[in-house]
Amino acid sequence: MQNSIIVTGAAQGIGAAVVIQLLKEGYSVIGLDQHPDVEQWQVNQMITDQYRENWQAFAQDITAFQDTEKLIDQVLKQYHVVALVNVAGILTMTSLFDATLKQWQDSLQVNLLAPIMLSQQVARHFYANKQGSIVTVSSNSARMPRTQLGLYATTKVALSHFCRNLALEVAPYVRVNIVSPGSTLTQMQKQLWSDDRPPLAVLEGDLAQFRTGIPLKKLAEPSDIANTISFLLSANAAQITMQEIVVDGGATLGV
């Protein structure tokens, strides 16, 4: 049976780039995304005919925990799943003074609790089968304070540390790692722009925002993140677990 990988947040952005990369590597990919119309997913416009038979998409709100658990249980029974990639997330820009209870609840549900519940369920399956790998997308914002990003960063800090602890518990059979992107050319990033190009502060920095800029002077492409995830899933990373790779062009200065 063909090796399969589950990818959340698969409709567009980093998730879509991960789907395309894994299909090219010969995996069967099962994509989950909350966007209800699968035909409108951006990733479906990117998949060529030669890979389409290895692609299965499910419109699923991963914060509907019971329904998601049932779906994943069916997927684990039907496919030979060897990896899980947690990409789905939401970004809410707000000061911590102004963050509402609902904003906290929504962000915690999507960015933290959903990947926790998915990872827990899949990790049990992997551990029982004595093989598997989990890669979770966190954020470089989890590594240092930033204005307006405290809510988002807090959820990502907790997610990263959950992954490290899970990695310890599921060793020696399952590897769990983290990829933390910086500013990446996705719709999530573009929603912060006032026009069709990134603000100068993103690349050059802004002392008023305590922002360092990006030493490599460019945004990451979704494929940059997908390539790192692909490496961590591969046999080339067989001795790597509990690690967090930051892909941000040096924006967090290696901290």
C-alpha positions as CSV (number, residue, x, y, z in Angstrom):
1,M,0.0,0.0,0.0
2,Q,1.2,3.5,-0.9
3,N,2.6,5.7,1.9
4,S,0.2,8.5,2.8
5,I,0.6,11.8,4.6
6,I,-2.1,13.9,6.2
7,V,-1.7,17.7,5.8
8,T,-3.9,20.3,7.5
9,G,-4.5,23.8,6.1
10,A,-4.0,22.2,2.7
11,A,-6.1,24.6,0.6
12,Q,-3.6,27.3,0.0
13,G,-0.3,28.9,1.1
14,I,2.2,26.8,3.0
15,G,-0.2,23.8,3.2
16,A,-0.7,23.8,-0.5
17,A,3.0,24.0,-1.1
18,V,3.5,21.0,1.2
19,V,0.9,19.0,-0.7
20,I,2.5,19.6,-4.0
21,Q,6.0,18.8,-2.7
22,L,4.8,15.5,-1.2
23,L,2.9,14.5,-4.3
24,K,6.0,15.0,-6.3
25,E,7.9,12.8,-3.9
26,G,5.5,9.9,-4.6
27,Y,3.3,10.1,-1.5
28,S,-0.4,9.9,-1.4
29,V,-1.7,13.0,0.3
30,I,-4.8,13.5,2.4
31,G,-5.6,17.2,2.7
32,L,-7.8,18.9,5.3
33,D,-9.0,22.5,5.3
34,Q,-12.0,24.4,6.7
35,H,-12.8,25.9,3.3
36,P,-16.1,24.2,2.5
37,D,-15.8,24.1,-1.3
38,V,-13.0,21.7,-2.1
39,E,-13.2,22.6,-5.8
40,Q,-12.3,26.2,-4.9
41,W,-9.2,25.2,-3.0
42,Q,-6.1,26.9,-4.6
43,V,-4.2,23.7,-4.3
44,N,-6.5,22.0,-6.7
45,Q,-5.5,24.4,-9.4
46,M,-1.8,23.5,-8.7
47,I,-2.1,19.7,-8.9
48,T,-1.3,18.3,-12.4
49,D,-3.2,15.2,-13.8
50,Q,-0.3,12.9,-13.1
51,Y,-0.7,13.4,-9.3
52,R,-4.4,13.7,-9.0
53,E,-5.1,10.1,-8.2
54,N,-2.9,10.3,-5.2
55,W,-4.7,13.3,-3.8
56,Q,-7.7,13.2,-1.4
57,A,-9.3,16.4,0.0
58,F,-11.7,16.7,2.9
59,A,-13.4,19.9,3.9
60,Q,-13.1,19.7,7.6
61,D,-13.1,22.3,10.4
62,I,-10.4,20.8,12.7
63,T,-11.8,22.6,15.7
64,A,-14.9,20.4,15.4
65,F,-13.0,17.9,17.5
66,Q,-15.3,14.9,17.6
67,D,-16.0,15.1,13.8
68,T,-12.3,15.5,13.1
69,E,-11.5,12.5,15.3
70,K,-14.0,10.3,13.4
71,L,-12.6,11.5,10.0
72,I,-9.0,10.8,11.1
73,D,-9.9,7.4,12.4
74,Q,-11.4,6.5,9.0
75,V,-8.3,7.9,7.2
76,L,-6.0,5.8,9.4
77,K,-8.0,2.7,8.7
78,Q,-8.2,3.3,4.9
79,Y,-4.7,4.6,4.2
80,H,-1.2,3.6,5.2
81,V,-0.5,6.9,6.9
82,V,3.2,7.5,7.7
83,A,3.2,11.2,8.6
84,L,1.1,14.1,9.8
85,V,1.9,17.8,8.9
86,N,0.1,20.4,11.0
87,V,-0.1,23.6,9.0
88,A,-3.5,25.1,9.7
89,G,-3.5,28.3,11.7
90,I,-5.0,31.8,12.0
91,L,-3.3,35.1,12.6
92,T,-5.0,37.8,14.7
93,M,-3.1,41.1,15.0
94,T,-4.0,42.9,18.2
95,S,-2.4,44.4,21.3
96,L,-2.6,42.3,24.4
97,F,-4.5,45.2,26.0
98,D,-7.2,44.9,23.4
99,A,-7.4,41.1,22.8
100,T,-10.9,39.8,23.4
101,L,-11.9,36.6,25.0
102,K,-13.3,35.4,21.7
103,Q,-10.0,36.2,19.9
104,W,-8.1,34.2,22.5
105,Q,-10.6,31.3,22.3
106,D,-10.6,31.2,18.4
107,S,-6.8,31.4,18.2
108,L,-6.3,28.8,20.9
109,Q,-8.8,26.4,19.3
110,V,-7.2,26.6,15.8
111,N,-3.5,27.2,16.6
112,L,-3.1,25.0,19.6
113,L,-5.9,22.7,20.6
114,A,-6.6,21.4,17.1
115,P,-3.0,20.4,16.3
116,I,-2.7,18.9,19.8
117,M,-5.7,16.7,19.4
118,L,-4.7,15.6,15.9
119,S,-1.1,14.9,16.9
120,Q,-2.3,13.0,20.0
121,Q,-4.6,10.8,17.9
122,V,-2.1,10.1,15.1
123,A,0.8,9.7,17.5
124,R,-1.0,6.9,19.3
125,H,-1.5,5.2,15.9
126,F,2.1,5.6,14.9
127,Y,3.4,4.5,18.3
128,A,1.3,1.3,18.1
129,N,2.8,0.6,14.6
130,K,6.3,1.6,15.8
131,Q,6.9,4.1,13.0
132,G,5.8,7.6,11.9
133,S,6.7,11.2,11.8
134,I,4.9,14.5,12.7
135,V,6.0,17.9,11.6
136,T,4.1,21.0,13.0
137,V,4.3,24.5,11.6
138,S,4.8,27.0,14.4
139,S,6.2,30.5,14.0
140,N,9.4,32.5,14.5
141,S,7.2,35.0,16.5
142,A,7.3,32.4,19.2
143,R,11.0,33.1,19.8
144,M,10.9,36.8,20.7
145,P,8.4,39.5,21.6
146,R,6.7,41.6,18.9
147,T,4.1,44.3,19.1
148,Q,0.6,43.3,17.9
149,L,1.7,39.6,17.7
150,G,1.4,38.6,21.4
151,L,-1.8,36.6,21.0
152,Y,-0.6,34.7,18.0
153,A,2.9,34.1,19.4
154,T,1.6,32.8,22.7
155,T,-0.4,30.1,21.0
156,K,2.7,29.2,18.9
157,V,5.0,29.1,21.9
158,A,2.6,26.6,23.6
159,L,2.4,24.6,20.4
160,S,6.1,24.3,20.0
161,H,6.6,23.2,23.5
162,F,3.8,20.6,23.2
163,C,5.6,19.2,20.2
164,R,8.9,18.9,22.1
165,N,7.2,17.1,25.0
166,L,5.3,14.8,22.6
167,A,8.5,13.9,20.8
168,L,10.0,12.7,24.1
169,E,7.0,10.6,24.9
170,V,6.7,8.9,21.6
171,A,10.4,8.1,21.1
172,P,11.9,5.8,20.0
173,Y,9.3,4.9,17.4
174,V,8.0,8.3,16.3
175,R,9.8,11.5,15.3
176,V,8.2,14.9,16.1
177,N,9.7,18.2,14.8
178,I,8.8,21.8,14.3
179,V,9.2,24.3,11.4
180,S,8.9,27.9,12.4
181,P,8.5,30.2,9.4
182,G,9.0,34.0,9.4
183,S,7.3,36.3,7.0
184,T,6.2,34.1,4.1
185,L,4.5,35.1,0.8
186,T,1.0,33.8,1.6
187,Q,-2.4,35.3,2.0
188,M,-1.9,35.4,5.8
189,Q,1.1,37.7,5.2
190,K,-0.6,39.8,2.5
191,Q,-3.6,40.6,4.7
192,L,-1.2,42.8,6.7
193,W,-0.1,44.8,3.6
194,S,-1.7,48.1,2.5
195,D,-0.8,47.5,-1.1
196,D,0.6,44.7,-3.3
197,R,4.1,44.8,-1.9
198,P,5.5,44.1,1.6
199,P,6.0,47.1,3.9
200,L,9.6,48.3,4.0
201,A,9.6,47.5,7.7
202,V,9.2,43.8,7.0
203,L,12.5,43.7,5.0
204,E,14.5,46.6,6.6
205,G,13.2,46.5,10.1
206,D,11.5,49.2,12.3
207,L,12.9,50.3,15.6
208,A,9.5,51.7,16.6
209,Q,8.1,48.2,16.4
210,F,11.2,46.6,17.8
211,R,11.5,44.7,14.5
212,T,14.9,43.6,13.2
213,G,14.0,43.1,9.5
214,I,15.2,40.2,7.4
215,P,19.0,39.9,6.8
216,L,18.5,38.0,3.6
217,K,16.3,40.8,2.4
218,K,13.5,38.6,1.0
219,L,10.3,36.9,2.1
220,A,10.2,33.2,2.3
221,E,8.3,31.4,-0.5
222,P,5.8,28.7,0.7
223,S,8.1,26.2,-1.2
224,D,10.9,27.2,1.2
225,I,8.9,26.0,4.1
226,A,7.6,22.9,2.2
227,N,11.2,21.9,1.4
228,T,12.2,22.0,5.1
229,I,9.2,20.0,6.1
230,S,10.0,17.5,3.4
231,F,13.5,17.1,4.7
232,L,12.3,16.5,8.3
233,L,9.9,13.8,7.0
234,S,12.6,12.1,5.0
235,A,15.1,9.3,5.8
236,N,17.8,12.0,5.7
237,A,16.4,13.3,9.0
238,A,16.2,9.8,10.6
239,Q,18.2,10.9,13.7
240,I,16.3,14.3,14.1
241,T,13.5,14.7,16.6
242,M,12.4,17.3,19.1
243,Q,14.0,20.0,17.0
244,E,12.7,23.4,15.7
245,I,14.0,24.7,12.4
246,V,13.5,28.4,11.9
247,V,13.0,29.5,8.3
248,D,13.0,33.3,8.4
249,G,15.9,34.6,6.5
250,G,17.7,35.4,9.8
251,A,14.9,37.7,11.1
252,T,15.1,36.3,14.6
253,L,19.0,36.5,14.5
254,G,19.4,32.9,15.3
255,V,17.8,33.2,18.8
